[in-house]
Amino acid sequence: MKGIIVTYKPKDAYNRTKLNHSLFGRIVHRVYCGKKKYYYIKGYLHDIAFSKLIDGKIYISNINELESVKKILEPYGEYLFENSERDEKTLILVTGKEYWERIAKEKGFELNGRDTK
């Protein structure tokens, strides 16, 4: 399967957080009427299949997303793109939404909001 490997190195811890939230999304919680409600906030990879290879390196299966990902990474630090061909059997591709749904399930809480139904 053809795709791109994105290697990124943020300038500092603040930019790492902003970059990860922009790419992968995040989960936030609010206390409402004494109960915690958890919400998923979309990132760029909400519906794009990716595989996290190591910290600071991801594989994106859709080559057409290259320019959009460049625009997201630019303000946060250095980045490098490499064309790559990987064996589909060895990669675990998930979308941002699937990734956070799995994390929420493992932690034992239910996500609320329109993006989780």
N, CA, C and O atoms as a GROMACS GRO file, in nm:
protein
  468
    1MET      N    1   0.085  -0.117   0.000
    1MET     CA    2   0.000   0.000   0.000
    1MET      C    3   0.090   0.123   0.000
    1MET      O    4   0.180   0.135   0.083
    2LYS      N    5   0.064   0.214  -0.092
    2LYS     CA    6   0.142   0.337  -0.100
    2LYS      C    7   0.085   0.439  -0.002
    2LYS      O    8  -0.036   0.447   0.019
    3GLY      N    9   0.175   0.517   0.055
    3GLY     CA   10   0.136   0.621   0.148
    3GLY      C   11   0.254   0.712   0.174
    3GLY      O   12   0.352   0.712   0.100
    4ILE      N   13   0.244   0.791   0.282
    4ILE     CA   14   0.353   0.880   0.318
    4ILE      C   15   0.386   0.861   0.466
    4ILE      O   16   0.298   0.836   0.549
    5ILE      N   17   0.513   0.872   0.496
    5ILE     CA   18   0.558   0.873   0.634
    5ILE      C   19   0.584   1.018   0.671
    5ILE      O   20   0.659   1.088   0.604
    6VAL      N   21   0.520   1.062   0.777
    6VAL     CA   22   0.537   1.198   0.825
    6VAL      C   23   0.620   1.193   0.953
    6VAL      O   24   0.580   1.130   1.051
    7THR      N   25   0.735   1.258   0.951
    7THR     CA   26   0.819   1.269   1.069
    7THR      C   27   0.814   1.414   1.113
    7THR      O   28   0.839   1.505   1.033
    8TYR      N   29   0.781   1.436   1.239
    8TYR     CA   30   0.770   1.574   1.288
    8TYR      C   31   0.842   1.590   1.421
    8TYR      O   32   0.847   1.499   1.504
    9LYS      N   33   0.897   1.710   1.439
    9LYS     CA   34   0.967   1.744   1.563
    9LYS      C   35   0.923   1.884   1.606
    9LYS      O   36   0.970   1.983   1.551
   10PRO      N   37   0.833   1.890   1.703
   10PRO     CA   38   0.786   2.021   1.749
   10PRO      C   39   0.896   2.103   1.815
   10PRO      O   40   0.995   2.048   1.862
   11LYS      N   41   0.877   2.234   1.818
   11LYS     CA   42   0.975   2.326   1.876
   11LYS      C   43   0.989   2.307   2.027
   11LYS      O   44   1.100   2.314   2.080
   12ASP      N   45   0.878   2.283   2.096
   12ASP     CA   46   0.879   2.269   2.241
   12ASP      C   47   0.755   2.191   2.285
   12ASP      O   48   0.677   2.146   2.201
   13ALA      N   49   0.737   2.174   2.416
   13ALA     CA   50   0.626   2.094   2.469
   13ALA      C   51   0.490   2.154   2.434
   13ALA      O   52   0.396   2.081   2.402
   14TYR      N   53   0.479   2.286   2.439
   14TYR     CA   54   0.353   2.352   2.405
   14TYR      C   55   0.315   2.323   2.260
   14TYR      O   56   0.200   2.288   2.231
   15ASN      N   57   0.411   2.337   2.169
   15ASN     CA   58   0.384   2.310   2.028
   15ASN      C   59   0.355   2.162   2.003
   15ASN      O   60   0.278   2.130   1.913
   16ARG      N   61   0.416   2.073   2.080
   16ARG     CA   62   0.386   1.929   2.067
   16ARG      C   63   0.238   1.903   2.099
   16ARG      O   64   0.170   1.830   2.028
   17THR      N   65   0.192   1.965   2.207
   17THR     CA   66   0.052   1.949   2.246
   17THR      C   67  -0.042   2.004   2.139
   17THR      O   68  -0.137   1.937   2.100
   18LYS      N   69  -0.014   2.126   2.092
   18LYS     CA   70  -0.099   2.187   1.990
   18LYS      C   71  -0.100   2.105   1.861
   18LYS      O   72  -0.204   2.086   1.798
   19LEU      N   73   0.017   2.054   1.822
   19LEU     CA   74   0.028   1.974   1.701
   19LEU      C   75  -0.052   1.844   1.716
   19LEU      O   76  -0.126   1.807   1.625
   20ASN      N   77  -0.036   1.776   1.829
   20ASN     CA   78  -0.109   1.651   1.849
   20ASN      C   79  -0.260   1.673   1.850
   20ASN      O   80  -0.335   1.593   1.794
   21HIS      N   81  -0.305   1.780   1.914
   21HIS     CA   82  -0.448   1.810   1.915
   21HIS      C   83  -0.497   1.842   1.773
   21HIS      O   84  -0.606   1.801   1.735
   22SER      N   85  -0.417   1.915   1.697
   22SER     CA   86  -0.456   1.950   1.559
   22SER      C   87  -0.464   1.826   1.470
   22SER      O   88  -0.557   1.814   1.390
   23LEU      N   89  -0.370   1.736   1.484
   23LEU     CA   90  -0.369   1.616   1.400
   23LEU      C   91  -0.468   1.510   1.447
   23LEU      O   92  -0.553   1.466   1.369
   24PHE      N   93  -0.457   1.470   1.573
   24PHE     CA   94  -0.529   1.353   1.621
   24PHE      C   95  -0.662   1.384   1.690
   24PHE      O   96  -0.745   1.295   1.704
   25GLY      N   97  -0.683   1.507   1.733
   25GLY     CA   98  -0.801   1.539   1.810
   25GLY      C   99  -0.772   1.518   1.958
   25GLY      O  100  -0.657   1.499   1.996
   26ARG      N  101  -0.877   1.522   2.040
   26ARG     CA  102  -0.858   1.502   2.184
   26ARG      C  103  -0.991   1.476   2.251
   26ARG      O  104  -1.098   1.493   2.192
   27ILE      N  105  -0.983   1.434   2.375
   27ILE     CA  106  -1.102   1.414   2.458
   27ILE      C  107  -1.098   1.517   2.570
   27ILE      O  108  -0.996   1.536   2.634
   28VAL      N  109  -1.210   1.582   2.592
   28VAL     CA  110  -1.222   1.677   2.702
   28VAL      C  111  -1.341   1.635   2.788
   28VAL      O  112  -1.427   1.560   2.743
   29HIS      N  113  -1.345   1.684   2.911
   29HIS     CA  114  -1.459   1.653   2.995
   29HIS      C  115  -1.512   1.780   3.061
   29HIS      O  116  -1.438   1.875   3.085
   30ARG      N  117  -1.638   1.778   3.089
   30ARG     CA  118  -1.706   1.886   3.159
   30ARG      C  119  -1.791   1.823   3.269
   30ARG      O  120  -1.843   1.712   3.254
   31VAL      N  121  -1.803   1.895   3.379
   31VAL     CA  122  -1.891   1.849   3.486
   31VAL      C  123  -2.024   1.921   3.468
   31VAL      O  124  -2.030   2.044   3.468
   32TYR      N  125  -2.130   1.842   3.452
   32TYR     CA  126  -2.264   1.898   3.431
   32TYR      C  127  -2.360   1.828   3.527
   32TYR      O  128  -2.375   1.707   3.522
   33CYS      N  129  -2.423   1.905   3.613
   33CYS     CA  130  -2.515   1.852   3.714
   33CYS      C  131  -2.447   1.744   3.799
   33CYS      O  132  -2.508   1.643   3.833
   34GLY      N  133  -2.322   1.767   3.831
   34GLY     CA  134  -2.250   1.675   3.918
   34GLY      C  135  -2.196   1.551   3.849
   34GLY      O  136  -2.135   1.466   3.915
   35LYS      N  137  -2.215   1.537   3.718
   35LYS     CA  138  -2.164   1.420   3.644
   35LYS      C  139  -2.062   1.465   3.541
   35LYS      O  140  -2.076   1.571   3.480
   36LYS      N  141  -1.960   1.383   3.522
   36LYS     CA  142  -1.861   1.412   3.419
   36LYS      C  143  -1.913   1.365   3.284
   36LYS      O  144  -1.959   1.252   3.270
   37LYS      N  145  -1.905   1.452   3.188
   37LYS     CA  146  -1.941   1.420   3.050
   37LYS      C  147  -1.815   1.432   2.966
   37LYS      O  148  -1.744   1.532   2.975
   38TYR      N  149  -1.787   1.332   2.885
   38TYR     CA  150  -1.667   1.330   2.802
   38TYR      C  151  -1.704   1.357   2.656
   38TYR      O  152  -1.804   1.304   2.606
   39TYR      N  153  -1.624   1.439   2.590
   39TYR     CA  154  -1.649   1.475   2.451
   39TYR      C  155  -1.522   1.458   2.368
   39TYR      O  156  -1.411   1.482   2.415
   40TYR      N  157  -1.542   1.415   2.247
   40TYR     CA  158  -1.433   1.401   2.151
   40TYR      C  159  -1.432   1.524   2.061
   40TYR      O  160  -1.535   1.559   2.003
   41ILE      N  161  -1.317   1.588   2.049
   41ILE     CA  162  -1.302   1.702   1.960
   41ILE      C  163  -1.217   1.656   1.842
   41ILE      O  164  -1.108   1.603   1.860
   42LYS      N  165  -1.269   1.675   1.721
   42LYS     CA  166  -1.203   1.627   1.599
   42LYS      C  167  -1.067   1.690   1.577
   42LYS      O  168  -1.043   1.806   1.609
   43GLY      N  169  -0.979   1.608   1.521
   43GLY     CA  170  -0.852   1.657   1.469
   43GLY      C  171  -0.854   1.638   1.318
   43GLY      O  172  -0.953   1.592   1.263
   44TYR      N  173  -0.746   1.675   1.252
   44TYR     CA  174  -0.741   1.662   1.107
   44TYR      C  175  -0.757   1.517   1.061
   44TYR      O  176  -0.819   1.491   0.958
   45LEU      N  177  -0.703   1.424   1.138
   45LEU     CA  178  -0.708   1.282   1.099
   45LEU      C  179  -0.836   1.213   1.148
   45LEU      O  180  -0.838   1.091   1.163
   46HIS      N  181  -0.941   1.290   1.171
   46HIS     CA  182  -1.068   1.237   1.220
   46HIS      C  183  -1.117   1.119   1.135
   46HIS      O  184  -1.156   1.016   1.189
   47ASP      N  185  -1.115   1.134   1.003
   47ASP     CA  186  -1.165   1.027   0.916
   47ASP      C  187  -1.061   0.983   0.814
   47ASP      O  188  -1.096   0.928   0.709
   48ILE      N  189  -0.934   1.005   0.844
   48ILE     CA  190  -0.824   0.963   0.756
   48ILE      C  191  -0.747   0.852   0.827
   48ILE      O  192  -0.708   0.867   0.943
   49ALA      N  193  -0.725   0.742   0.757
   49ALA     CA  194  -0.655   0.628   0.816
   49ALA      C  195  -0.507   0.660   0.834
   49ALA      O  196  -0.440   0.708   0.742
   50PHE      N  197  -0.456   0.631   0.953
   50PHE     CA  198  -0.315   0.650   0.983
   50PHE      C  199  -0.268   0.540   1.076
   50PHE      O  200  -0.348   0.468   1.136
   51SER      N  201  -0.138   0.527   1.086
   51SER     CA  202  -0.078   0.433   1.180
   51SER      C  203   0.037   0.505   1.250
   51SER      O  204   0.124   0.562   1.184
   52LYS      N  205   0.036   0.503   1.381
   52LYS     CA  206   0.144   0.565   1.457
   52LYS      C  207   0.261   0.467   1.460
   52LYS      O  208   0.249   0.359   1.517
   53LEU      N  209   0.372   0.504   1.399
   53LEU     CA  210   0.488   0.415   1.392
   53LEU      C  211   0.570   0.424   1.521
   53LEU      O  212   0.591   0.323   1.588
   54ILE      N  213   0.616   0.542   1.554
   54ILE     CA  214   0.684   0.571   1.681
   54ILE      C  215   0.649   0.714   1.716
   54ILE      O  216   0.580   0.782   1.640
   55ASP      N  217   0.695   0.761   1.832
   55ASP     CA  218   0.669   0.900   1.869
   55ASP      C  219   0.728   0.992   1.762
   55ASP      O  220   0.846   0.983   1.729
   56GLY      N  221   0.645   1.082   1.710
   56GLY     CA  222   0.691   1.177   1.611
   56GLY      C  223   0.695   1.123   1.469
   56GLY      O  224   0.750   1.188   1.380
   57LYS      N  225   0.638   1.006   1.447
   57LYS     CA  226   0.639   0.948   1.312
   57LYS      C  227   0.508   0.871   1.289
   57LYS      O  228   0.474   0.778   1.363
   58ILE      N  229   0.434   0.913   1.184
   58ILE     CA  230   0.311   0.843   1.150
   58ILE      C  231   0.311   0.807   1.001
   58ILE      O  232   0.380   0.869   0.920
   59TYR      N  233   0.232   0.707   0.969
   59TYR     CA  234   0.213   0.665   0.830
   59TYR      C  235   0.070   0.700   0.792
   59TYR      O  236  -0.024   0.662   0.862
   60ILE      N  237   0.053   0.774   0.682
   60ILE     CA  238  -0.080   0.810   0.633
   60ILE      C  239  -0.100   0.740   0.499
   60ILE      O  240  -0.018   0.753   0.408
   61SER      N  241  -0.208   0.667   0.488
   61SER     CA  242  -0.230   0.586   0.368
   61SER      C  243  -0.277   0.668   0.248
   61SER      O  244  -0.268   0.620   0.135
   62ASN      N  245  -0.327   0.788   0.270
   62ASN     CA  246  -0.380   0.869   0.161
   62ASN      C  247  -0.279   0.976   0.120
   62ASN      O  248  -0.261   1.076   0.189
   63ILE      N  249  -0.212   0.954   0.008
   63ILE     CA  250  -0.109   1.046  -0.040
   63ILE      C  251  -0.168   1.183  -0.073
   63ILE      O  252  -0.097   1.284  -0.067
   64ASN      N  253  -0.295   1.189  -0.108
   64ASN     CA  254  -0.359   1.316  -0.146
   64ASN      C  255  -0.366   1.415  -0.030
   64ASN      O  256  -0.394   1.533  -0.052
   65GLU      N  257  -0.342   1.371   0.092
   65GLU     CA  258  -0.352   1.457   0.210
   65GLU      C  259  -0.222   1.533   0.238
   65GLU      O  260  -0.216   1.609   0.335
   66LEU      N  261  -0.120   1.515   0.157
   66LEU     CA  262   0.012   1.571   0.181
   66LEU      C  263   0.012   1.722   0.204
   66LEU      O  264   0.066   1.768   0.305
   67GLU      N  265  -0.047   1.798   0.115
   67GLU     CA  266  -0.044   1.945   0.126
   67GLU      C  267  -0.119   1.993   0.251
   67GLU      O  268  -0.075   2.086   0.318
   68SER      N  269  -0.231   1.930   0.282
   68SER     CA  270  -0.309   1.970   0.399
   68SER      C  271  -0.232   1.944   0.528
   68SER      O  272  -0.234   2.026   0.619
   69VAL      N  273  -0.164   1.830   0.534
   69VAL     CA  274  -0.086   1.797   0.653
   69VAL      C  275   0.031   1.894   0.668
   69VAL      O  276   0.064   1.934   0.779
   70LYS      N  277   0.092   1.934   0.557
   70LYS     CA  278   0.202   2.032   0.561
   70LYS      C  279   0.155   2.162   0.626
   70LYS      O  280   0.226   2.218   0.709
   71LYS      N  281   0.037   2.209   0.589
   71LYS     CA  282  -0.017   2.334   0.644
   71LYS      C  283  -0.039   2.325   0.794
   71LYS      O  284  -0.020   2.423   0.866
   72ILE      N  285  -0.080   2.207   0.841
   72ILE     CA  286  -0.102   2.189   0.984
   72ILE      C  287   0.030   2.188   1.060
   72ILE      O  288   0.040   2.247   1.168
   73LEU      N  289   0.131   2.122   1.006
   73LEU     CA  290   0.258   2.105   1.076
   73LEU      C  291   0.347   2.229   1.074
   73LEU      O  292   0.427   2.249   1.166
   74GLU      N  293   0.335   2.313   0.973
   74GLU     CA  294   0.424   2.427   0.954
   74GLU      C  295   0.446   2.514   1.078
   74GLU      O  296   0.562   2.540   1.112
   75PRO      N  297   0.343   2.559   1.148
   75PRO     CA  298   0.367   2.652   1.259
   75PRO      C  299   0.430   2.588   1.383
   75PRO      O  300   0.478   2.660   1.470
   76TYR      N  301   0.432   2.456   1.392
   76TYR     CA  302   0.469   2.391   1.516
   76TYR      C  303   0.613   2.340   1.523
   76TYR      O  304   0.661   2.310   1.632
   77GLY      N  305   0.682   2.330   1.412
   77GLY     CA  306   0.820   2.282   1.417
   77GLY      C  307   0.866   2.226   1.284
   77GLY      O  308   0.813   2.262   1.179
   78GLU      N  309   0.965   2.138   1.290
   78GLU     CA  310   1.022   2.078   1.170
   78GLU      C  311   0.944   1.953   1.131
   78GLU      O  312   0.885   1.886   1.216
   79TYR      N  313   0.943   1.923   1.002
   79TYR     CA  314   0.875   1.803   0.955
   79TYR      C  315   0.942   1.753   0.828
   79TYR      O  316   1.012   1.827   0.759
   80LEU      N  317   0.919   1.626   0.799
   80LEU     CA  318   0.976   1.562   0.682
   80LEU      C  319   0.873   1.462   0.628
   80LEU      O  320   0.810   1.390   0.705
   81PHE      N  321   0.856   1.460   0.496
   81PHE     CA  322   0.765   1.365   0.432
   81PHE      C  323   0.845   1.269   0.345
   81PHE      O  324   0.936   1.310   0.273
   82GLU      N  325   0.812   1.142   0.352
   82GLU     CA  326   0.876   1.041   0.268
   82GLU      C  327   0.767   0.955   0.206
   82GLU      O  328   0.675   0.911   0.274
   83ASN      N  329   0.778   0.931   0.076
   83ASN     CA  330   0.688   0.835   0.014
   83ASN      C  331   0.730   0.696   0.062
   83ASN      O  332   0.848   0.668   0.079
   84SER      N  333   0.631   0.612   0.082
   84SER     CA  334   0.661   0.480   0.136
   84SER      C  335   0.561   0.380   0.082
   84SER      O  336   0.446   0.413   0.052
   85GLU      N  337   0.605   0.257   0.072
   85GLU     CA  338   0.515   0.149   0.038
   85GLU      C  339   0.526   0.046   0.149
   85GLU      O  340   0.634  -0.009   0.173
   86ARG      N  341   0.415   0.018   0.215
   86ARG     CA  342   0.412  -0.072   0.330
   86ARG      C  343   0.321  -0.189   0.303
   86ARG      O  344   0.227  -0.180   0.223
   87ASP      N  345   0.348  -0.300   0.371
   87ASP     CA  346   0.263  -0.417   0.364
   87ASP      C  347   0.139  -0.390   0.448
   87ASP      O  348   0.149  -0.360   0.567
   88GLU      N  349   0.024  -0.400   0.388
   88GLU     CA  350  -0.102  -0.370   0.456
   88GLU      C  351  -0.125  -0.459   0.578
   88GLU      O  352  -0.191  -0.418   0.673
   89LYS      N  353  -0.072  -0.579   0.574
   89LYS     CA  354  -0.092  -0.675   0.683
   89LYS      C  355  -0.017  -0.635   0.810
   89LYS      O  356  -0.058  -0.672   0.920
   90THR      N  357   0.092  -0.562   0.796
   90THR     CA  358   0.173  -0.528   0.914
   90THR      C  359   0.130  -0.398   0.979
   90THR      O  360   0.171  -0.370   1.092
   91LEU      N  361   0.048  -0.318   0.912
   91LEU     CA  362   0.004  -0.190   0.968
   91LEU      C  363  -0.132  -0.204   1.034
   91LEU      O  364  -0.218  -0.280   0.989
   92ILE      N  365  -0.150  -0.130   1.140
   92ILE     CA  366  -0.281  -0.120   1.203
   92ILE      C  367  -0.330   0.022   1.175
   92ILE      O  368  -0.292   0.117   1.244
   93LEU      N  369  -0.412   0.035   1.074
   93LEU     CA  370  -0.463   0.167   1.034
   93LEU      C  371  -0.594   0.197   1.107
   93LEU      O  372  -0.686   0.116   1.106
   94VAL      N  373  -0.600   0.313   1.168
   94VAL     CA  374  -0.722   0.359   1.235
   94VAL      C  375  -0.743   0.506   1.200
   94VAL      O  376  -0.648   0.575   1.162
   95THR      N  377  -0.864   0.551   1.212
   95THR     CA  378  -0.892   0.694   1.195
   95THR      C  379  -0.881   0.760   1.333
   95THR      O  380  -0.877   0.690   1.435
   96GLY      N  381  -0.877   0.891   1.336
   96GLY     CA  382  -0.872   0.962   1.464
   96GLY      C  383  -0.990   0.929   1.552
   96GLY      O  384  -0.976   0.912   1.673
   97LYS      N  385  -1.107   0.919   1.493
   97LYS     CA  386  -1.228   0.886   1.568
   97LYS      C  387  -1.217   0.747   1.630
   97LYS      O  388  -1.249   0.729   1.748
   98GLU      N  389  -1.174   0.648   1.553
   98GLU     CA  390  -1.159   0.512   1.604
   98GLU      C  391  -1.055   0.505   1.716
   98GLU      O  392  -1.073   0.434   1.814
   99TYR      N  393  -0.948   0.580   1.699
   99TYR     CA  394  -0.841   0.583   1.798
   99TYR      C  395  -0.895   0.630   1.934
   99TYR      O  396  -0.871   0.565   2.036
  100TRP      N  397  -0.967   0.743   1.934
  100TRP     CA  398  -1.017   0.797   2.060
  100TRP      C  399  -1.132   0.716   2.117
  100TRP      O  400  -1.147   0.710   2.239
  101GLU      N  401  -1.213   0.653   2.033
  101GLU     CA  402  -1.319   0.565   2.084
  101GLU      C  403  -1.257   0.447   2.158
  101GLU      O  404  -1.308   0.404   2.262
  102ARG      N  405  -1.147   0.394   2.104
  102ARG     CA  406  -1.078   0.281   2.170
  102ARG      C  407  -1.019   0.325   2.304
  102ARG      O  408  -1.030   0.252   2.403
  103ILE      N  409  -0.958   0.443   2.308
  103ILE     CA  410  -0.901   0.494   2.433
  103ILE      C  411  -1.011   0.512   2.538
  103ILE      O  412  -0.993   0.475   2.654
  104ALA      N  413  -1.123   0.571   2.497
  104ALA     CA  414  -1.234   0.593   2.590
  104ALA      C  415  -1.286   0.459   2.644
  104ALA      O  416  -1.315   0.448   2.764
  105LYS      N  417  -1.299   0.361   2.559
  105LYS     CA  418  -1.347   0.229   2.602
  105LYS      C  419  -1.251   0.166   2.702
  105LYS      O  420  -1.294   0.109   2.802
  106GLU      N  421  -1.121   0.177   2.675
  106GLU     CA  422  -1.020   0.121   2.766
  106GLU      C  423  -1.023   0.190   2.902
  106GLU      O  424  -0.999   0.126   3.005
  107LYS      N  425  -1.052   0.320   2.904
  107LYS     CA  426  -1.056   0.394   3.030
  107LYS      C  427  -1.192   0.382   3.099
  107LYS      O  428  -1.207   0.425   3.214
  108GLY      N  429  -1.290   0.325   3.029
  108GLY     CA  430  -1.419   0.298   3.091
  108GLY      C  431  -1.515   0.414   3.096
  108GLY      O  432  -1.598   0.421   3.187
  109PHE      N  433  -1.507   0.506   3.003
  109PHE     CA  434  -1.607   0.612   3.000
  109PHE      C  435  -1.671   0.624   2.862
  109PHE      O  436  -1.613   0.582   2.762
  110GLU      N  437  -1.791   0.681   2.860
  110GLU     CA  438  -1.868   0.694   2.738
  110GLU      C  439  -1.852   0.835   2.681
  110GLU      O  440  -1.861   0.934   2.754
  111LEU      N  441  -1.830   0.840   2.550
  111LEU     CA  442  -1.818   0.970   2.484
  111LEU      C  443  -1.956   1.022   2.448
  111LEU      O  444  -2.041   0.947   2.402
  112ASN      N  445  -1.977   1.150   2.469
  112ASN     CA  446  -2.101   1.216   2.432
  112ASN      C  447  -2.076   1.306   2.312
  112ASN      O  448  -1.961   1.336   2.279
  113GLY      N  449  -2.182   1.348   2.248
  113GLY     CA  450  -2.168   1.442   2.136
  113GLY      C  451  -2.202   1.378   2.004
  113GLY      O  452  -2.212   1.256   1.992
  114ARG      N  453  -2.218   1.464   1.904
  114ARG     CA  454  -2.265   1.417   1.773
  114ARG      C  455  -2.160   1.338   1.694
  114ARG      O  456  -2.197   1.259   1.608
  115ASP      N  457  -2.030   1.360   1.722
  115ASP     CA  458  -1.927   1.288   1.645
  115ASP      C  459  -1.904   1.146   1.694
  115ASP      O  460  -1.828   1.072   1.632
  116THR      N  461  -1.966   1.107   1.802
  116THR     CA  462  -1.941   0.975   1.858
  116THR      C  463  -2.055   0.878   1.836
  116THR      O  464  -2.047   0.764   1.882
  117LYS      N  465  -2.159   0.917   1.770
  117LYS     CA  466  -2.275   0.829   1.749
  117LYS      C  467  -2.268   0.761   1.616
  117LYS      O  468  -2.357   0.684   1.581
   0.00000   0.00000   0.00000
